[in-house]
Amino acid sequence: MQSKKKLLYIEIYQKLKFRILSSHTLYHLPPERFLAKEFNVSRVTIRHALKLLSEEQLIEKKTNSASFIKPNIFTHNLLQAESLKEEFETVSKNYSIDILSFTLIPSPPHITELLNITPEQKVYFITRLIYSDDIPLIYEESFLPENLFPNMKKSDTIVKYDYIEHDRGMKIKCVHKKLSAIIPETHIKNILQLSRQPVLHFDIQAELENGIICEYVQQYYHPKYTFIISSYRQ
């Protein structure tokens, strides 16, 4: 009986956690008595579930009141091909994109292969840091082939997808993402203000409608970011 009760509050905790992380408009959870009625369990079971959410700093519990969602929870939908601007406009109004570097360089051999260009072609190497409420959330290194984007300027890289699709008239068909957890190099730890925490790392290739790879990106996400995948049974 004890084991079943334990599994039940963990199941409720997981459902509430998903509800919190998958919504950008949820500011508080219902009071305990309503949650108990919703899940058909006792208030003691609900309290155990809320305690786990509080320990993860997802909610702030108020005595005899609802549990308020803590700010600065950021989510990323792995199934959507959004620009960082599009993503952050649904997550936070207080965001900024800082261009750390913008240079035209000879293409490194592995970038030449990833972009499917010839060795003599040059690439733009761009590093950006994305903040929300003064928290450094994403560090990004990207490579774009010069032959696709001649005369590209630093200001064009603030919102790259807008530049590619609106200014250059190209259509991005899909974005290929490879996700892994890594211990970042020292300079990335410093940029994201981390100590020893692992980060989620993306390898990304953006593909145009004609099959040309127009960009290769590496992104490093601060642990404050949560990734959501929704799976549906057929």
C-alpha positions in Angstrom: 0.0 0.0 0.0 2.8 2.4 0.9 4.6 1.7 -2.4 1.4 2.4 -4.4 0.9 5.7 -2.6 4.5 6.7 -3.2 4.2 6.0 -6.9 0.9 7.9 -7.0 2.4 11.2 -5.7 5.4 10.8 -8.0 3.0 10.4 -10.9 1.1 13.5 -9.9 4.3 15.4 -9.4 5.4 14.4 -13.0 2.0 15.5 -14.4 2.1 18.9 -12.7 5.7 19.4 -13.7 4.9 18.9 -17.3 1.9 21.2 -17.0 4.2 23.9 -15.6 7.0 23.5 -18.1 4.8 23.2 -21.2 2.8 26.4 -20.5 3.9 30.0 -20.9 0.7 31.4 -19.4 0.4 29.4 -16.2 1.1 31.5 -13.1 -0.1 29.3 -10.3 -1.5 25.9 -9.5 -5.0 25.4 -8.0 -5.3 25.1 -4.2 -4.6 21.7 -2.7 -8.3 20.8 -2.3 -9.0 21.3 -6.0 -5.9 19.3 -7.0 -7.0 16.5 -4.7 -10.4 16.4 -6.4 -8.8 16.6 -9.9 -6.6 13.6 -9.2 -9.0 11.8 -6.9 -6.4 11.5 -4.1 -6.0 12.9 -0.5 -4.5 16.3 0.2 -1.6 14.5 1.9 -0.7 12.9 -1.5 -0.9 16.3 -3.2 1.4 17.9 -0.6 4.0 15.3 -1.3 3.8 16.1 -5.0 4.0 19.8 -4.4 7.0 19.3 -2.1 8.9 17.7 -4.9 8.0 20.7 -7.2 9.1 23.1 -4.5 12.5 21.3 -4.0 13.1 21.7 -7.8 12.3 25.4 -7.4 9.5 25.2 -9.8 6.9 26.6 -7.4 6.7 28.7 -4.3 4.1 27.3 -1.8 1.9 29.8 0.0 0.2 28.8 3.2 -3.5 28.1 2.7 -3.2 29.3 -0.8 -2.3 28.3 -4.3 1.3 27.4 -5.3 2.8 30.1 -7.5 5.0 29.3 -10.5 8.5 30.6 -10.0 9.7 32.9 -12.8 12.7 32.2 -15.0 11.6 28.7 -16.2 12.5 28.4 -19.8 11.3 25.7 -22.2 12.3 24.6 -25.7 10.1 22.5 -28.0 12.4 20.1 -29.8 9.9 19.6 -32.6 9.6 23.2 -33.7 12.1 24.9 -36.1 12.0 28.4 -34.5 14.6 31.2 -34.5 15.8 32.3 -31.1 13.7 35.4 -31.5 10.5 33.5 -32.1 11.3 31.2 -29.2 12.0 33.9 -26.7 9.0 36.1 -27.7 6.8 33.3 -26.4 8.9 32.7 -23.3 10.1 36.1 -22.1 9.7 39.7 -23.1 12.9 40.7 -21.3 15.4 39.0 -23.6 18.4 40.3 -25.5 20.9 38.9 -28.1 24.5 40.0 -27.8 26.7 39.5 -30.8 30.1 38.6 -29.3 32.0 38.1 -32.6 31.5 38.4 -36.3 34.4 37.4 -38.6 34.9 36.0 -42.1 37.4 33.1 -41.9 38.7 30.2 -44.1 36.4 27.3 -43.6 37.8 24.7 -41.1 37.8 21.2 -42.7 35.0 19.8 -40.5 32.8 22.9 -41.3 33.6 22.5 -45.0 32.2 19.0 -44.8 29.1 19.9 -42.7 28.2 22.8 -45.0 29.0 20.8 -48.1 31.2 23.6 -49.6 34.6 23.6 -51.3 37.7 24.0 -49.2 38.6 27.4 -50.7 35.3 28.9 -49.7 35.1 31.2 -46.7 32.5 31.2 -43.9 31.2 33.7 -41.5 31.9 32.7 -37.9 29.5 34.3 -35.4 29.2 33.9 -31.7 26.1 35.1 -29.8 24.9 35.1 -26.2 21.2 35.2 -25.4 20.0 36.7 -22.1 16.7 36.7 -20.4 16.2 39.0 -17.4 20.0 39.3 -17.3 20.5 35.6 -17.1 22.9 34.2 -19.8 20.9 31.3 -21.2 22.3 30.2 -24.5 25.8 30.5 -26.0 25.9 29.9 -29.7 28.6 29.5 -32.4 27.4 29.5 -36.0 29.0 29.2 -39.5 27.3 30.5 -42.7 28.9 30.2 -46.2 30.0 33.4 -47.7 28.9 32.4 -51.2 25.3 32.2 -50.0 25.3 35.4 -48.1 27.8 37.9 -49.8 28.2 41.2 -48.0 26.6 40.0 -44.8 26.8 42.5 -42.0 27.1 42.0 -38.2 23.6 43.6 -37.8 22.1 40.9 -40.1 23.0 38.3 -37.5 20.8 39.5 -34.6 17.9 37.6 -36.1 19.5 35.2 -38.6 16.3 33.5 -39.8 14.7 36.8 -40.6 17.8 37.8 -42.6 17.9 34.4 -44.5 14.1 34.3 -45.3 13.0 37.9 -45.5 16.2 39.8 -46.7 17.7 37.1 -48.8 14.4 35.5 -50.0 15.4 31.9 -49.1 13.1 29.4 -47.5 14.3 27.2 -44.6 12.7 23.8 -45.1 13.8 22.0 -42.0 16.3 22.1 -39.2 18.3 19.0 -38.2 19.2 18.8 -34.5 21.5 16.5 -32.6 21.2 16.7 -28.8 23.8 15.6 -26.3 24.8 16.4 -22.7 28.3 17.5 -22.2 30.7 19.2 -19.8 31.5 22.4 -21.5 34.9 23.9 -22.1 36.1 26.5 -19.6 35.4 29.6 -21.7 31.8 28.4 -22.2 31.4 27.7 -18.5 32.5 31.3 -17.9 30.2 32.8 -20.4 27.2 30.9 -19.0 28.4 31.6 -15.4 28.5 27.9 -14.5 30.8 25.8 -12.3 30.8 22.1 -13.0 27.3 21.6 -14.3 26.8 19.7 -17.5 24.9 21.5 -20.3 22.7 20.4 -23.2 24.5 20.9 -26.5 22.9 21.1 -29.9 24.5 20.4 -33.3 22.2 22.1 -35.8 22.1 22.2 -39.6 19.5 24.4 -41.3 18.5 23.2 -44.7 16.9 25.3 -47.5 14.1 24.1 -49.8 16.6 23.3 -52.5 18.5 20.9 -50.2 21.5 23.3 -49.5 22.7 23.6 -46.0 22.8 27.3 -45.2 24.0 27.2 -41.6 25.8 25.0 -39.1 25.3 25.9 -35.4 26.5 24.7 -32.0 24.3 25.8 -29.1 25.0 25.4 -25.4 22.0 25.7 -23.0 22.1 26.8 -19.4 20.7 24.2 -17.0 17.7 26.6 -16.3 16.4 25.5 -19.7 14.0 22.6 -19.9 13.3 20.6 -23.1 9.8 19.3 -23.8 8.8 16.5 -26.1 5.2 15.6 -26.4 4.4 12.0 -27.6 1.0 10.8 -28.6 -0.3 7.3 -28.8 -1.9 6.2 -32.0 
